[in-house]
Amino acid sequence: MREREGSLSLLEQKGALRILLYLLSEKKAMITQLIDNIPGIAQTSVYTSLNKLLVLELIEEEYLPPYNKRVFSLTEKGMKVAEFIQEIQKIIDE
């Protein structure tokens, strides 16, 4: 049970769930897009959340030339989690 609790605590990071939902709708995003388009999340929280989502293997990153810009997208596992979060949000909003 400890391992599961650890995984869930990583998702409790401020903004992590909203980043997953954003990537679900937009498919890919750079850090600046996440900061500019997800209200109420500080830049440091975005960086921390991204690192934790990478550890959980819910997102992946690639580097785009010519300036090696980091671009993030959902993994298959991340897509499943984001879809569940979206369903939970719909239920709560009813």
LUMRO-72643 format. One record per residue: x negated, y, z of N, C-alpha, C in turn; residue in one letter. Coordinates in Angstrom, 2 decimals, decimal comma, padded with zeros to 5 digits. Layout:
// residues N
+---------+---------+---------+---------+---------+---------+---------+---------+---------+-----+
|    n_c1 |    n_c2 |    n_c3 |   ca_c1 |   ca_c2 |   ca_c3 |    c_c1 |    c_c2 |    c_c3 | res |
+---------+---------+---------+---------+---------+---------+---------+---------+---------+-----+
|       X |       Y |       Z |       X |       Y |       Z |       X |       Y |       Z |   A |
...
+---------+---------+---------+---------+---------+---------+---------+---------+---------+-----+
//
This chain:
// residues 94
+---------+---------+---------+---------+---------+---------+---------+---------+---------+-----+
|    n_c1 |    n_c2 |    n_c3 |   ca_c1 |   ca_c2 |   ca_c3 |    c_c1 |    c_c2 |    c_c3 | res |
+---------+---------+---------+---------+---------+---------+---------+---------+---------+-----+
| -000,82 | -001,21 |  000,00 |  000,00 |  000,00 |  000,00 | -000,86 |  001,26 |  000,00 |   M |
| -002,02 |  001,20 |  000,59 | -002,90 |  002,37 |  000,64 | -003,24 |  002,90 | -000,74 |   R |
| -003,54 |  002,00 | -001,68 | -003,91 |  002,42 | -003,03 | -002,76 |  003,18 | -003,69 |   E |
| -001,55 |  002,70 | -003,54 | -000,39 |  003,38 | -004,13 | -000,19 |  004,75 | -003,50 |   R |
| -000,35 |  004,82 | -002,20 | -000,21 |  006,11 | -001,53 | -001,24 |  007,09 | -002,06 |   E |
| -002,45 |  006,62 | -002,31 | -003,49 |  007,49 | -002,86 | -003,12 |  008,00 | -004,23 |   G |
| -002,58 |  007,14 | -005,07 | -002,17 |  007,54 | -006,42 | -001,06 |  008,58 | -006,35 |   S |
| -000,10 |  008,36 | -005,49 |  000,99 |  009,32 | -005,36 |  000,50 |  010,65 | -004,81 |   L |
| -000,44 |  010,62 | -003,90 | -000,94 |  011,87 | -003,35 | -001,65 |  012,69 | -004,42 |   S |
| -002,26 |  012,03 | -005,40 | -002,88 |  012,77 | -006,50 | -001,83 |  013,50 | -007,32 |   L |
| -000,65 |  012,89 | -007,47 |  000,42 |  013,54 | -008,22 |  001,05 |  014,70 | -007,46 |   L |
|  000,83 |  014,75 | -006,14 |  001,36 |  015,84 | -005,34 |  000,57 |  017,13 | -005,52 |   E |
| -000,53 |  017,07 | -006,21 | -001,32 |  018,26 | -006,49 | -000,44 |  019,29 | -007,18 |   Q |
| -000,54 |  020,52 | -006,73 |  000,31 |  021,58 | -007,28 |  000,16 |  021,67 | -008,79 |   K |
|  001,26 |  021,52 | -009,48 |  001,29 |  021,68 | -010,92 |  001,12 |  020,40 | -011,71 |   G |
|  000,72 |  019,31 | -011,08 |  000,44 |  018,07 | -011,81 |  001,68 |  017,57 | -012,57 |   A |
|  002,82 |  017,57 | -011,90 |  004,04 |  017,09 | -012,56 |  004,45 |  018,01 | -013,71 |   L |
|  004,29 |  019,30 | -013,52 |  004,65 |  020,24 | -014,58 |  003,69 |  020,15 | -015,76 |   R |
|  002,43 |  019,83 | -015,49 |  001,48 |  019,62 | -016,59 |  001,90 |  018,40 | -017,40 |   I |
|  002,28 |  017,34 | -016,73 |  002,74 |  016,14 | -017,43 |  003,95 |  016,45 | -018,31 |   L |
|  004,91 |  017,19 | -017,77 |  006,11 |  017,55 | -018,54 |  005,76 |  018,46 | -019,72 |   L |
|  004,84 |  019,37 | -019,51 |  004,41 |  020,27 | -020,59 |  003,77 |  019,46 | -021,73 |   Y |
|  002,89 |  018,53 | -021,36 |  002,24 |  017,71 | -022,37 |  003,23 |  016,77 | -023,07 |   L |
|  004,26 |  016,36 | -022,35 |  005,29 |  015,54 | -022,97 |  005,99 |  016,32 | -024,08 |   L |
|  006,25 |  017,58 | -023,85 |  006,96 |  018,38 | -024,85 |  006,04 |  018,92 | -025,95 |   S |
|  004,81 |  019,25 | -025,60 |  003,92 |  019,91 | -026,57 |  002,91 |  018,96 | -027,21 |   E |
|  002,78 |  017,76 | -026,68 |  001,86 |  016,71 | -027,18 |  000,40 |  016,97 | -026,81 |   K |
| -000,12 |  018,16 | -027,07 | -001,52 |  018,50 | -026,76 | -001,58 |  019,93 | -026,25 |   K |
| -002,58 |  020,20 | -025,42 | -002,74 |  021,57 | -024,92 | -004,17 |  021,81 | -024,43 |   A |
| -004,61 |  023,03 | -024,64 | -005,87 |  023,48 | -024,06 | -005,57 |  024,06 | -022,68 |   M |
| -006,60 |  024,23 | -021,89 | -006,43 |  024,75 | -020,53 | -005,76 |  026,12 | -020,56 |   I |
| -006,17 |  026,97 | -021,46 | -005,56 |  028,31 | -021,52 | -004,07 |  028,24 | -021,80 |   T |
| -003,64 |  027,30 | -022,63 | -002,21 |  027,14 | -022,91 | -001,46 |  026,70 | -021,66 |   Q |
| -002,06 |  025,81 | -020,88 | -001,41 |  025,36 | -019,64 | -001,28 |  026,52 | -018,66 |   L |
| -002,35 |  027,28 | -018,52 | -002,34 |  028,42 | -017,58 | -001,30 |  029,46 | -018,02 |   I |
| -001,24 |  029,73 | -019,32 | -000,34 |  030,77 | -019,84 |  001,12 |  030,35 | -019,87 |   D |
|  001,40 |  029,05 | -019,99 |  002,77 |  028,60 | -020,23 |  003,43 |  027,86 | -019,09 |   N |
|  002,71 |  027,60 | -018,02 |  003,32 |  026,96 | -016,85 |  003,31 |  027,98 | -015,72 |   I |
|  004,46 |  028,57 | -015,43 |  004,49 |  029,64 | -014,42 |  004,20 |  029,13 | -013,01 |   P |
|  003,57 |  029,99 | -012,24 |  003,36 |  029,72 | -010,83 |  002,20 |  028,80 | -010,50 |   G |
|  001,33 |  028,52 | -011,46 |  000,18 |  027,66 | -011,19 | -001,09 |  028,46 | -011,43 |   I |
| -001,91 |  028,55 | -010,41 | -003,18 |  029,27 | -010,53 | -004,17 |  028,47 | -011,37 |   A |
| -005,12 |  029,17 | -011,93 | -006,12 |  028,55 | -012,79 | -006,85 |  027,41 | -012,07 |   Q |
| -007,20 |  027,62 | -010,82 | -007,91 |  026,58 | -010,07 | -007,02 |  025,34 | -009,88 |   T |
| -005,73 |  025,55 | -009,69 | -004,81 |  024,41 | -009,55 | -004,71 |  023,62 | -010,85 |   S |
| -004,74 |  024,32 | -011,98 | -004,70 |  023,62 | -013,27 | -005,92 |  022,73 | -013,41 |   V |
| -007,10 |  023,26 | -013,12 | -008,33 |  022,47 | -013,23 | -008,30 |  021,27 | -012,29 |   Y |
| -007,87 |  021,48 | -011,06 | -007,82 |  020,39 | -010,08 | -006,81 |  019,33 | -010,51 |   T |
| -005,64 |  019,77 | -010,96 | -004,61 |  018,83 | -011,41 | -005,09 |  018,02 | -012,61 |   S |
| -005,71 |  018,68 | -013,57 | -006,22 |  017,97 | -014,74 | -007,22 |  016,90 | -014,35 |   L |
| -008,12 |  017,23 | -013,44 | -009,10 |  016,23 | -013,00 | -008,44 |  015,05 | -012,33 |   N |
| -007,42 |  015,30 | -011,52 | -006,72 |  014,21 | -010,84 | -005,91 |  013,37 | -011,83 |   K |
| -005,30 |  014,01 | -012,81 | -004,55 |  013,28 | -013,83 | -005,48 |  012,43 | -014,70 |   L |
| -006,70 |  012,91 | -014,92 | -007,70 |  012,12 | -015,64 | -008,09 |  010,88 | -014,84 |   L |
| -008,28 |  011,05 | -013,53 | -008,63 |  009,92 | -012,66 | -007,53 |  008,86 | -012,70 |   V |
| -006,28 |  009,28 | -012,72 | -005,15 |  008,36 | -012,77 | -004,93 |  007,78 | -014,17 |   L |
| -005,69 |  008,26 | -015,13 | -005,58 |  007,83 | -016,52 | -004,20 |  008,14 | -017,11 |   E |
| -003,62 |  009,27 | -016,66 | -002,34 |  009,71 | -017,20 | -002,53 |  010,67 | -018,37 |   L |
| -003,71 |  011,29 | -018,44 | -004,04 |  012,16 | -019,56 | -005,42 |  011,78 | -020,06 |   I |
| -005,70 |  012,24 | -021,27 | -007,04 |  012,07 | -021,84 | -007,46 |  013,41 | -022,40 |   E |
| -008,77 |  013,57 | -022,57 | -009,26 |  014,82 | -023,12 | -010,14 |  014,53 | -024,33 |   E |
| -010,13 |  015,49 | -025,22 | -011,04 |  015,43 | -026,36 | -011,64 |  016,82 | -026,54 |   E |
| -012,75 |  016,86 | -027,20 | -013,44 |  018,13 | -027,43 | -013,38 |  018,46 | -028,91 |   Y |
| -012,81 |  019,62 | -029,21 | -012,65 |  020,01 | -030,60 | -013,74 |  020,98 | -031,03 |   L |
| -014,32 |  020,73 | -032,20 | -015,32 |  021,65 | -032,74 | -014,64 |  022,93 | -033,22 |   P |
| -015,28 |  024,00 | -033,44 | -016,74 |  024,13 | -033,36 | -017,25 |  024,51 | -031,98 |   P |
| -016,34 |  024,83 | -031,04 | -016,78 |  025,32 | -029,73 | -016,55 |  024,32 | -028,62 |   Y |
| -016,29 |  023,07 | -028,97 | -016,04 |  022,02 | -027,98 | -014,93 |  022,38 | -027,00 |   N |
| -013,84 |  022,93 | -027,52 | -012,69 |  023,24 | -026,67 | -012,05 |  021,96 | -026,17 |   K |
| -011,75 |  021,92 | -024,87 | -011,11 |  020,75 | -024,28 | -009,62 |  020,77 | -024,59 |   R |
| -009,14 |  019,66 | -025,14 | -007,72 |  019,51 | -025,45 | -007,22 |  018,26 | -024,73 |   V |
| -006,10 |  018,41 | -024,05 | -005,55 |  017,33 | -023,24 | -004,27 |  016,80 | -023,86 |   F |
| -004,07 |  015,50 | -023,70 | -002,84 |  014,86 | -024,16 | -002,52 |  013,70 | -023,21 |   S |
| -001,28 |  013,23 | -023,29 | -000,87 |  012,12 | -022,44 | -001,41 |  010,80 | -022,97 |   L |
| -001,76 |  009,92 | -022,06 | -002,05 |  008,55 | -022,44 | -000,71 |  007,82 | -022,52 |   T |
| -000,74 |  006,57 | -022,93 |  000,50 |  005,79 | -022,97 |  001,11 |  005,70 | -021,57 |   E |
|  000,27 |  005,45 | -020,59 |  000,74 |  005,39 | -019,20 |  001,29 |  006,75 | -018,76 |   K |
|  000,61 |  007,83 | -019,14 |  001,05 |  009,18 | -018,80 |  002,39 |  009,51 | -019,44 |   G |
|  002,60 |  009,01 | -020,66 |  003,87 |  009,23 | -021,36 |  005,01 |  008,58 | -020,58 |   M |
|  004,79 |  007,36 | -020,09 |  005,82 |  006,67 | -019,32 |  006,14 |  007,43 | -018,03 |   K |
|  005,10 |  007,87 | -017,33 |  005,30 |  008,61 | -016,08 |  006,04 |  009,91 | -016,35 |   V |
|  005,62 |  010,64 | -017,39 |  006,25 |  011,92 | -017,72 |  007,72 |  011,74 | -018,08 |   A |
|  008,03 |  010,66 | -018,80 |  009,43 |  010,41 | -019,16 |  010,26 |  010,12 | -017,92 |   E |
|  009,71 |  009,40 | -016,95 |  010,42 |  009,17 | -015,69 |  010,62 |  010,47 | -014,93 |   F |
|  009,62 |  011,31 | -014,90 |  009,74 |  012,60 | -014,22 |  010,82 |  013,45 | -014,89 |   I |
|  010,87 |  013,42 | -016,21 |  011,89 |  014,15 | -016,95 |  013,29 |  013,65 | -016,59 |   Q |
|  013,46 |  012,34 | -016,47 |  014,74 |  011,76 | -016,09 |  015,12 |  012,18 | -014,66 |   E |
|  014,16 |  012,16 | -013,76 |  014,42 |  012,59 | -012,39 |  014,86 |  014,05 | -012,37 |   I |
|  014,19 |  014,88 | -013,16 |  014,55 |  016,29 | -013,24 |  015,98 |  016,47 | -013,74 |   Q |
|  016,37 |  015,69 | -014,75 |  017,74 |  015,77 | -015,27 |  018,76 |  015,40 | -014,19 |   K |
|  018,50 |  014,35 | -013,43 |  019,41 |  013,93 | -012,37 |  019,55 |  015,02 | -011,32 |   I |
|  018,44 |  015,60 | -010,93 |  018,47 |  016,67 | -009,90 |  019,21 |  017,89 | -010,41 |   I |
|  019,04 |  018,21 | -011,68 |  019,67 |  019,41 | -012,26 |  021,15 |  019,25 | -012,56 |   D |
|  021,70 |  018,02 | -012,46 |  023,12 |  017,81 | -012,76 |  024,02 |  018,52 | -011,78 |   E |
+---------+---------+---------+---------+---------+---------+---------+---------+---------+-----+
//
